[in-house]
Each structure stands twice: as structure tokens, then as C-alpha cells.
């Protein structure tokens, strides 16, 4: 597996920890969800780490990834993650080719 693929994948332990943090509910609408939504997208080298992943329901996940709510939901998700990890930057949420 390529380093970037491994870094952007979300391991089961991360999903479990994220779902527990988010109380198994979508952080946007409150419906049941799963911890599998990257704040910084995989296509933008967003890491599969607790500090970059949130729980979203299928509808909010779709709207965030593909819909017109990308910007608005992005702000909500960033504010939510910053509440838990105030010193964690968006750059730290990205995989960088030469990091160890």
C-alpha cells in the first residue's frame, strides 16, 4: 500500500474513537451516523486521523462531499474539531510526502 493511501485511510480504531467522541450521532443534524467523514478530503491528502474525521449521517456526508453545503458544513466541522483539538492546524491534518 502506498504511503499516502495508508495515511488517508481511516482505520477501524479511528472510526471507533470518533464515533464514541461524537456519541454515534451526526455532528450536523444529530441523526445516527458513522465516523467516516474526512474534514480535509482524502483527495486533498486529508489524513485518516481522529483530528480530521467526524461522524456524519449518510445524507449529511453526501451533502458535504457532493452538494452545495460543502462550505457551510466545512465551517461547522472545522469549528467542531477545533473545540476538541484547538491547537491542531489544517496542515497537520494533511499528509505530506516527506513527513516521517
Secondary structure, DSSP 8 states (H G I E B T S, - for coil): --HHHHHHS--HHHHHHHHHHTTTB-TTT-SB-EEEEESS-GGGTB--SGGGEEEE-HHHHHHHHHSTTHHHHHHHHHHHHHHH-TT--TGGGB--TT--
